[in-house]
Amino acid sequence: MNRVLKYLLFGIGIIVVIFAIWYLRSIVAYILIAAVLSLIGRPLINFLGKIRIKNFTLPQALSAIITVFILWLVIYTFFRVFIPLIIGQAAEFSKIDLQPLFEKLQDPFRKIEEAYKELNVKNAEALSLQEYFTNKLVSVLNFSVISDFLSSTAGLIGNLFIAAFAITFITFFFLKDKSLLINGIMMFVPTEYEDQTHHALTSVKRLLTRYFIGIVCQVTGIIILVTIGLSIVGLKFERALLIGLVVGIFNVIPYIGPLIGEVLGLLLGVAPNLSLNFYSDLLPLMGYMMLVFIIVQVVDNVLFQPLIFGKSVKAHPLEVFLVILITATLFGPFAMIIAIPTYTVIRVFGKEFFHQYKLVKKLTEHID
């Protein structure tokens, strides 16, 4: 009877916690963002802590202030560079007349449809490739929607300031006291599980620090490479930088993200050049852009991803692929962004509490 009551109270407690997290989801989001920023800033604050001028060392609070300032300076610079660029390019794209592009594509589509008909596929419905492509392109290149979206964000400025202040405040204390987050979680852990939980949280913190820093380096590297490559093949620097941003951000979504980013980047690069001749100018430009994307992906696959997904989270590439595939199937493509960090947390806690199972032992054998 006591055991039943214990399980009942435990279940009620879980429900209450889930409800509290949902009701206070904004505050939970602030804490999670602050935790990620503190993980990214941890190497910097550790470096500042090692600086010695004779017998003087920087106080931990001052190191935390400097680190927070540098983090927000980087974030401010990012938005200061890209937001005006996005607004300007969106205004330019909204003026684009797509009719010349459709006229240029009539001949290539006609040839493709003729080749399709020559295959003599039975029971196939009539296919109008040009009509299908036109409808899709109009929906994708509806840049007025982008302009409207950017305009509507003006009403969110007040909330953004509140969020920025809250995140800054929480990040400062997470950096000042590196054990604050772990100690806060430990308050809810039963005494008999304290040692295992503390060790697991320490491992998670170490692994996720490597992972998030790796993601930042990966996105930055892709933006730089794509911008340089597209500038070399003839695109304006501003447009090349915008495409680099799109490709870099979508690359955070594993596997399908790079493809989405490259398709959008290709459309962004082609749309302002519709006045060019399709065969002599536009088609070669598309080819050069695809070549740049392929080279960047090779660099990403050979250099960036092994460092991030292999060494940072200590997981086999096939294991990571299956986790991402399952996450996308269950929760949608954008949930893939948090698939690897979540799986890392599950693996670490599995190693601590369920190491007696053969499957868990095999999946966590490379975790320290």
ZIKA-V586197 format. One record per backbone hydrogen bond with DSSP energy under -0.5 kcal/mol. CO is the residue of the C=O (numbers start at 1). NH is the residue of the N-H. If there is no record, write none. Layout:
BEGIN
co={CO,CO}
nh={NH,NH}
END
This chain:
BEGIN
co={1,2,3,4,5,6,7,8,9,10,11,12,13,14,15,16,17,18,19,20,22,24,25,26,27,28,29,30,31,32,33,34,35,36,37,38,41,42,43,44,45,46,47,47,48,51,52,53,56,59,60,61,62,63,64,65,66,67,68,69,70,71,72,73,74,75,76,77,78,79,79,81,82,83,84,85,86,87,88,89,90,91,92,93,96,97,98,99,100,101,102,103,104,105,106,107,108,109,110,111,112,113,114,115,116,117,121,126,127,128,129,130,131,132,133,134,135,136,137,139,141,142,142,143,144,145,146,147,148,149,151,152,153,154,156,157,158,159,160,161,162,163,164,165,166,167,168,169,170,171,172,173,176,177,179,180,181,182,183,185,186,190,191,193,194,195,196,197,198,199,200,201,202,203,204,205,206,207,208,209,210,211,212,213,214,215,216,217,218,219,220,221,222,223,224,225,226,227,228,229,230,231,236,237,238,239,240,241,242,243,244,245,246,247,249,250,252,253,254,255,256,257,258,259,260,261,262,263,264,265,266,267,268,270,271,273,277,277,278,281,282,283,284,285,286,287,288,289,290,291,292,293,294,295,296,297,298,299,299,300,303,304,305,305,306,306,307,308,309,310,310,316,317,318,319,320,321,322,323,324,325,326,327,328,332,333,334,335,336,336,338,339,340,341,342,343,344,345,346,347,348,349,350,354,357,358,359,360,362,364}
nh={5,6,7,8,9,10,11,12,13,14,15,16,17,18,19,20,21,22,23,24,25,28,29,30,31,32,33,34,35,36,37,38,39,40,41,42,45,46,47,48,49,50,50,51,51,58,54,56,53,63,64,65,66,67,68,69,70,71,72,73,74,75,76,77,78,79,80,81,82,83,84,85,86,87,88,89,90,91,92,93,94,95,95,96,98,100,102,103,104,105,106,106,108,109,110,111,112,113,114,115,116,117,118,119,119,120,124,128,129,132,133,134,135,136,137,138,139,140,141,142,143,145,146,147,148,149,150,151,152,153,154,155,156,157,160,161,162,163,164,165,166,167,168,169,170,171,172,173,174,175,176,177,178,180,183,184,185,186,187,188,189,193,194,197,198,199,200,201,202,203,204,205,206,207,208,209,210,211,212,213,214,215,216,217,218,219,220,221,222,223,224,225,226,227,228,229,230,231,232,233,235,234,240,241,242,243,244,245,246,247,248,249,250,251,252,253,254,257,256,259,260,261,262,263,264,265,266,267,268,269,270,271,272,273,274,276,281,282,283,285,286,287,288,289,290,291,292,293,294,295,296,297,298,299,300,301,302,303,304,305,307,308,309,310,310,311,312,313,315,314,315,320,321,322,323,324,325,326,327,328,329,330,331,332,335,336,337,338,339,340,342,343,344,345,346,347,348,349,350,351,352,353,354,357,361,362,363,364,365,367}
END
